[in-house]
Amino acid sequence: MAGYFQIGEMKIRPGSYFNVQKRTENNEFGAVDGIVAVLFRSNMGPLGTVKMIEREEGYEKTYGTSGTTDAMREAIYGGAQKLIAFRVGNGGTNEAVSLAAETGKVKIETQYPGKTGFSVTVRTKLADSSRKECIVYKDAEEFEKVSFSIGDNEAQALVDAFAKSKNFTASLEENGNGAVSNVSQEAFAGGEDPTVTNADYSRALREIEKYYFNTICVDTEDKGVHEMVSAFLDRIYDSGRFGIGVVAEKDTLDFEERLEAAAGFDKENMVYVVNPNISTRTGELNGYQTAALIAGMIAACPSNQSLTHTVINRAAEIKELFTNSQYEKAIESGCLALSYNTNDEVWIESANNTMIHTDENHDEGWKKIRRVKTRYELMYRTNAQADALAGKVDNDVNGRATIIGKLQAICNNMVQEGKLVSGTVTESTEYTADIDSCWFIIDVIDKDSAEHIYLFYKFGFSTLE
């Protein structure tokens, strides 16, 4: 795994290490896009653990649609192809229902805690009188169904039918045996939702750290959790992982307070949506919901494109529209704002992050989401290539030439992909290769989009050509 190194620092663990500096100027590891990490609450599904969910798979059968699962929904609307899903919380109890058998009972219990409102029906199959089916419903809709043979061993057969279920477990109670009684929509009992504290978000971030993602969003407007995300992204950067956090607070918070919150991050890896209250064709989004939508858009957008003036098809109306001076102030404060184009479509005013002040190693390009994605992608791809070569080539002229050739190929590919203007890999002349250490310079100029277009109009008074 690649990691960050300070100038002059000698690392202990073998591997590749990177350093970021500002380029001096006058005034086959490919891109991985579309991955969003989402921290949310729900009344069902795996608790306190990561689950990878592909877009086509959907999250509803695993986590339902209660709580703040709408954060996943909006990330998918934004374009996420894969979710790093994490249900936060601790404690809670499972729901269960006991079905009468000829003797004893069969207990069906949810695998994870939460008050879900499940109910169960047991009946003979219409198309096969030799089998019964057990159907679990959620909100009057079929959620999961198993079938089992009718006969003297129905109770055990029903337990066996649930053996491969991802949502329920079944067991025999009170020496359950024989035929299982038919029931209709019998409700599960008990079940308590987990409690959620900031410590749960902290634990979630530690687990998320193990996975690669483009963006991360949380299901809350709590500033403390937002600060955790920011600190988390800084920490994983030092270990060679790159991600962008997207947060928002509701528009009920004073405008100036929101500007202050955004400016407080002042980082290239945090995006703050300043006016997140929007309506859609099916409802209204605010706060974390819109942040999740933007997180999906940022993750899905390739680094050779900008999200500036990108229409948000999901949005129908902005509930909080700013004046020109407010938009300018928001951008200067490091906010991502939503506005209308000339066709009254909702779009992203300026695709910038919260970085306001640059330092000696960060130029103005770090303020742009596009250029941050490009630079993160370059570092990810070249770090991964260098990591693969560590310990596999000799530290001599030929070995270092191999390293240069592999890294140069990535730069060349990114030029062809329209992400870089140029990229050159050379061996450092300041640090001399020795023993098992060698140093390289990756000198790049990354592309930007034409975002400020100035037109000169010249009119003639005379009507003669």
C-alpha positions in Angstrom: 0.0 0.0 0.0 1.3 3.4 -0.9 1.9 6.0 1.7 2.8 9.7 2.1 6.4 10.7 2.9 7.8 13.9 4.2 10.9 15.3 2.5 14.0 13.7 4.0 11.9 10.9 5.7 13.1 7.3 5.4 10.3 4.7 5.6 10.6 1.4 7.4 8.0 -0.7 5.5 8.8 -1.6 1.8 6.5 -0.1 -0.7 5.9 3.1 -2.7 5.6 6.5 -1.1 4.3 9.8 -2.5 4.7 13.5 -1.8 2.7 16.4 -3.3 4.4 19.6 -4.3 3.4 22.7 -6.4 4.8 22.5 -9.9 7.3 25.3 -10.5 5.8 27.7 -13.1 5.4 31.4 -13.9 2.4 32.7 -12.0 -2.1 -0.6 -16.4 -3.8 0.9 -13.6 -6.9 2.6 -14.9 -9.4 5.0 -13.4 -12.0 3.7 -10.9 -15.1 5.9 -10.8 -18.6 5.7 -9.3 -17.9 4.4 -5.8 -19.6 6.1 -2.9 -19.3 5.3 0.7 -22.5 5.9 2.6 -23.1 5.9 6.4 -26.8 5.6 7.3 -29.4 4.4 9.7 -32.0 1.7 9.2 -34.3 -0.7 11.0 -33.0 -3.7 9.2 -29.9 -5.1 7.6 -26.3 -5.8 8.7 -25.3 -3.5 11.5 -21.8 -2.2 12.2 -20.3 -3.8 9.1 -19.5 -2.8 5.5 -21.6 -4.3 2.6 -20.7 -3.7 -1.0 -23.7 -3.0 -3.1 -23.7 -2.8 -6.9 -26.1 -0.4 -8.5 -28.0 -3.1 -10.2 -28.4 -5.1 -7.0 -30.2 -2.4 -5.1 -30.1 -1.9 -1.4 -33.8 -2.2 -0.5 -33.9 -6.0 0.0 -31.0 -5.7 2.4 -31.7 -2.5 4.3 -35.2 -1.6 3.4 -36.3 2.0 2.9 -36.7 3.3 6.4 -34.4 5.5 8.5 -31.9 7.4 6.3 -31.5 4.8 3.6 -32.5 7.6 1.3 -28.9 8.7 1.4 -28.1 5.5 -0.7 -31.0 6.2 -2.9 -29.8 9.7 -3.7 -26.2 8.6 -4.3 -27.5 6.1 -6.9 -29.6 8.9 -8.5 -26.4 10.9 -8.7 -24.7 8.2 -10.7 -23.0 5.9 -8.1 -22.2 2.5 -9.6 -21.2 0.9 -6.3 -22.0 1.7 -2.7 -19.8 1.0 0.3 -22.8 0.8 2.6 -22.5 1.0 6.4 -25.5 0.9 8.8 -24.4 2.8 11.9 -25.7 2.1 15.4 -25.3 -0.1 18.4 -27.6 -2.3 20.5 -31.3 -2.9 19.6 -33.1 -6.3 19.6 -34.3 -8.6 16.9 -38.0 -9.2 15.9 -39.4 -12.8 16.0 -42.5 -14.8 15.5 -43.3 -18.3 16.7 -45.4 -20.6 14.6 -47.3 -23.5 16.1 -46.3 -27.0 15.0 -47.9 -30.3 15.8 -45.7 -30.3 18.9 -43.8 -27.2 20.0 -43.1 -24.3 17.8 -40.9 -23.0 15.0 -39.3 -19.6 15.7 -38.4 -17.3 12.8 -36.2 -14.4 13.9 -34.6 -11.5 12.0 -30.8 -11.7 11.7 -30.3 -8.1 12.7 -31.8 -5.8 15.2 -34.6 -3.3 14.4 -38.4 -2.8 14.5 -39.3 -3.7 11.0 -43.0 -4.6 11.1 -42.6 -8.0 9.3 -45.5 -10.4 9.2 -45.6 -14.1 8.0 -48.0 -16.3 6.2 -47.9 -20.1 6.0 -50.1 -21.9 3.4 -50.2 -24.8 1.0 -48.9 -23.9 -2.4 -51.6 -23.5 -5.0 -49.7 -25.2 -7.7 -48.3 -28.0 -5.6 -50.3 -29.6 -2.9 -47.3 -31.5 -1.7 -45.5 -28.4 -0.5 -46.2 -25.4 1.7 -44.8 -21.9 1.4 -43.8 -19.5 4.1 -44.0 -15.9 3.0 -42.6 -12.9 5.0 -44.2 -9.6 4.2 -43.0 -6.1 4.9 -45.5 -3.2 4.6 -48.0 -5.7 3.0 -45.5 -6.5 0.2 -43.8 -9.9 -0.2 -40.2 -9.6 1.1 -39.0 -13.2 1.2 -40.5 -16.6 0.5 -39.4 -20.2 1.1 -41.1 -23.5 0.4 -40.9 -26.9 2.2 -42.4 -30.4 2.0 -45.7 -31.3 3.6 -45.5 -34.3 6.0 -44.3 -35.5 9.4 -41.1 -33.4 9.3 -42.6 -30.0 8.4 -41.1 -28.2 11.3 -37.6 -29.2 10.6 -38.2 -28.7 6.8 -39.2 -25.1 7.5 -36.1 -24.5 9.6 -33.9 -26.0 6.8 -35.7 -23.8 4.2 -34.4 -20.7 6.0 -30.8 -22.0 6.2 -29.6 -19.9 3.3 -31.6 -16.8 4.1 -29.7 -13.5 4.4 -32.4 -11.9 6.5 -33.9 -14.5 8.9 -33.0 -17.5 11.0 -35.4 -20.3 12.0 -35.1 -22.7 14.9 -37.2 -25.3 16.8 -38.7 -24.4 20.1 -40.2 -26.6 22.8 -39.3 -29.8 20.8 -41.1 -28.5 17.7 -42.1 -31.3 15.4 -44.7 -32.4 12.9 -47.0 -30.2 10.8 -46.7 -26.4 10.9 -50.1 -24.6 11.3 -51.2 -22.3 8.6 -51.3 -18.6 9.5 -52.1 -15.4 7.6 -50.1 -12.2 8.0 -49.1 -13.0 11.6 -47.0 -10.1 12.9 -43.5 -10.4 14.2 -43.1 -9.2 17.8 -40.5 -7.3 19.7 -37.7 -5.6 17.9 -36.0 -2.4 18.9 -33.9 -0.1 16.6 -30.3 0.4 17.5 -29.2 3.7 19.1 -26.8 5.9 17.2 -24.0 8.1 18.7 -21.0 9.9 17.2 -18.9 7.0 18.4 -20.8 4.8 16.0 -19.9 7.1 13.1 -16.3 7.0 14.3 -16.3 3.1 14.3 -17.9 3.2 10.8 -15.1 5.3 9.4 -12.5 2.9 10.7 -14.2 0.1 8.8 -14.8 2.2 5.7 -11.0 2.9 5.6 -10.4 -0.6 4.4 -12.1 0.1 1.1 -11.5 2.2 -2.0 -14.1 4.9 -2.8 -14.3 8.2 -4.7 -16.6 10.1 -2.3 -18.1 9.6 1.1 -21.3 11.0 2.6 -23.2 10.7 5.9 -26.8 10.8 6.8 -26.6 13.7 9.2 -26.2 17.5 9.3 -24.3 17.2 12.6 -21.1 19.3 12.5 -19.3 16.9 14.8 -19.8 14.1 12.4 -18.8 16.3 9.4 -15.5 17.1 11.3 -15.0 13.4 11.8 -15.3 12.8 8.1 -12.8 15.6 7.4 -10.3 14.3 9.8 -10.8 10.7 8.5 -10.0 11.8 4.9 -6.8 13.6 6.1 -5.7 10.5 7.9 -6.3 8.0 5.1 -4.6 10.4 2.7 -1.4 9.8 4.6 -1.7 6.1 4.0 -2.2 6.6 0.2 -6.0 6.6 0.0 -7.8 9.4 -1.7 -11.5 10.4 -1.2 -13.7 13.4 -1.2 -16.3 14.1 1.5 -19.6 15.8 0.6 -21.7 17.3 3.4 -24.5 19.8 3.8 -26.5 21.5 6.5 -30.2 22.3 6.1 -31.2 25.7 4.8 -32.8 26.5 8.1 -29.3 27.3 9.3 -28.4 31.0 8.8 -26.7 31.7 5.4 -23.6 33.3 7.1 -23.3 30.3 9.4 -23.2 28.0 6.5 -20.5 30.0 4.8 -18.5 29.9 8.0 -18.9 26.1 8.2 -17.7 25.6 4.6 -14.7 28.0 5.0 -13.8 26.2 8.2 -12.9 23.1 6.3 -10.6 24.9 3.8 -9.6 21.6 2.1 -9.5 20.1 -1.3 -11.1 16.9 0.0 -14.3 18.4 1.4 -17.3 19.7 -0.5 -20.0 21.7 1.2 -23.4 22.1 -0.5 -24.7 25.5 0.6 -28.3 25.5 -0.6 -29.4 21.9 -0.5 -33.2 22.3 -0.3 -34.5 21.3 -3.6 -37.8 19.7 -4.8 -37.9 16.7 -7.1 -40.8 15.2 -9.1 -41.5 12.9 -6.1 -40.7 15.0 -3.1 -38.2 17.3 -1.5 -34.5 16.9 -0.6 -32.6 18.8 2.0 -29.3 18.6 4.0 -27.7 15.2 3.8 -30.0 13.9 1.1 -28.7 16.5 -1.4 -25.2 16.0 -0.3 -25.6 12.3 -1.1 -26.9 13.2 -4.5 -23.9 15.4 -5.2 -21.5 12.7 -3.8 -22.9 10.3 -6.4 -22.4 12.9 -9.2 -18.8 13.6 -8.2 -18.0 9.9 -7.9 -19.5 9.1 -11.3 -18.0 12.1 -13.2 -14.8 11.1 -15.0 -11.8 13.3 -14.3 -11.7 14.7 -17.9 -15.0 16.5 -17.3 -16.2 19.2 -15.0 -19.4 19.4 -13.0 -19.6 23.1 -13.3 -22.9 24.0 -15.0 -23.9 20.4 -15.0 -27.7 20.0 -14.9 -29.1 18.0 -12.0 -31.9 16.1 -13.7 -33.1 14.9 -10.3 -33.9 18.4 -9.2 -37.0 20.4 -10.3 -36.8 23.5 -8.2 -34.4 25.3 -5.8 -36.1 26.3 -2.6 -33.4 28.8 -1.7 -32.2 31.0 -4.5 -29.4 33.5 -3.9 -28.6 37.0 -5.2 -25.6 37.4 -7.5 -23.5 38.8 -4.5 -24.5 35.8 -2.4 -23.5 33.4 -5.0 -20.1 35.1 -5.3 -19.7 35.1 -1.6 -20.6 31.4 -1.3 -18.0 30.5 -3.9 -15.4 32.6 -2.3 -16.2 30.8 1.0 -15.6 27.4 -0.5 -19.3 26.4 -1.1 -20.8 24.4 -3.9 -24.0 26.2 -4.8 -27.0 25.3 -6.9 -28.6 27.7 -9.4 -30.7 27.9 -12.6 -29.5 28.0 -16.1 -31.2 30.0 -18.9 -33.7 27.1 -19.4 -34.7 27.2 -15.7 -33.0 23.9 -15.1 -31.2 23.3 -11.8 -27.4 23.0 -12.2 -24.2 23.2 -10.2 -23.1 26.9 -10.2 -19.4 26.1 -9.7 -17.8 22.7 -9.0 -15.4 23.8 -6.3 -14.5 22.4 -3.0 -13.9 24.1 0.3 -10.3 25.0 -0.2 -9.8 28.8 0.0 -6.2 29.2 1.0 -3.3 27.5 -0.9 0.1 26.9 0.5 3.6 26.3 -1.0 2.7 22.8 -2.1 -0.8 23.4 -3.4 -1.7 25.6 -6.3 -5.1 27.1 -7.3 -6.0 23.9 -9.1 -6.6 22.1 -5.8 -9.8 24.3 -5.4 -11.5 22.6 -8.4 -13.3 19.3 -8.0 -12.3 18.2 -11.5 -8.6 18.8 -11.0 -8.6 17.2 -7.5 -10.2 14.1 -9.1 -7.6 14.1 -11.8 -4.7 14.5 -9.3 -6.2 11.8 -7.0 -6.6 9.5 -10.0 -3.0 10.0 -11.1 -1.7 9.4 -7.7 -3.9 6.3 -7.2 -2.9 4.8 -10.6 0.9 5.5 -10.3 1.0 4.6 -6.6 -0.7 1.3 -7.4 1.8 0.6 -10.3 4.8 1.6 -8.2 3.5 -0.6 -5.3 3.3 -3.6 -7.7 6.9 -3.0 -8.7 8.3 -2.7 -5.2 10.6 -5.6 -4.6 10.2 -6.9 -8.1 12.9 -4.9 -10.0 16.5 -4.3 -9.2 17.6 -0.9 -7.9 19.9 -0.4 -10.8 19.8 1.6 -14.1 17.7 -1.0 -15.8 15.3 -1.5 -12.8 14.7 2.2 -12.4 14.2 2.5 -16.1 11.5 -0.1 -15.8 9.8 1.9 -13.1 10.0 5.1 -15.1 8.6 3.3 -18.2 5.6 1.9 -16.3 4.7 5.2 -14.7 5.3 7.1 -17.9 2.8 4.9 -19.6 0.1 5.9 -17.1 0.8 9.6 -17.7 0.7 9.0 -21.4 -2.7 7.2 -21.1 -4.1 10.0 -19.0 -3.0 12.5 -21.7 -4.8 10.4 -24.3 -7.8 10.3 -22.0 -8.0 14.1 -22.0 -7.1 14.4 -18.3 -3.6 15.7 -18.5 -1.9 18.2 -20.8 1.4 16.6 -20.3 3.2 14.2 -17.8 6.8 13.3 -17.6 8.5 10.8 -15.2 12.2 11.2 -14.4 14.6 10.0 -11.8 15.3 12.6 -9.1 18.6 14.5 -9.4 18.3 15.8 -5.8 18.1 12.4 -4.2 20.5 9.6 -5.3 19.3 6.1 -5.5 21.1 3.9 -3.0 20.6 0.5 -1.4 16.8 -0.2 -1.7 15.6 3.3 -2.1 15.0 5.4 -5.2 13.2 8.6 -6.0 11.3 9.8 -9.0 9.7 13.1 -10.2 6.3 13.0 -11.8 5.9 16.4 -13.5 2.4 17.0 -14.8 0.2 19.7 -16.1 -3.5 18.6 -15.6 -6.4 20.0 -17.7 -9.0 22.4 -16.6 -12.4 23.3 -18.2 -13.3 26.6 -19.8 -15.4 28.0 -17.1 -15.0 31.7 -17.6 -15.7 32.8 -21.1 -15.4 36.5 -22.0 -16.9 37.9 -25.2 -16.0 41.1 -26.9 -18.9 42.6 -28.9 -17.9 45.3 -31.5 -20.8 47.1 -33.2 -20.5 49.5 -36.1 -22.7 52.5 -36.4 -22.7 52.7 -40.2 -25.0 50.3 -42.1 -22.6 50.2 -45.0 -20.2 47.3 -45.1 
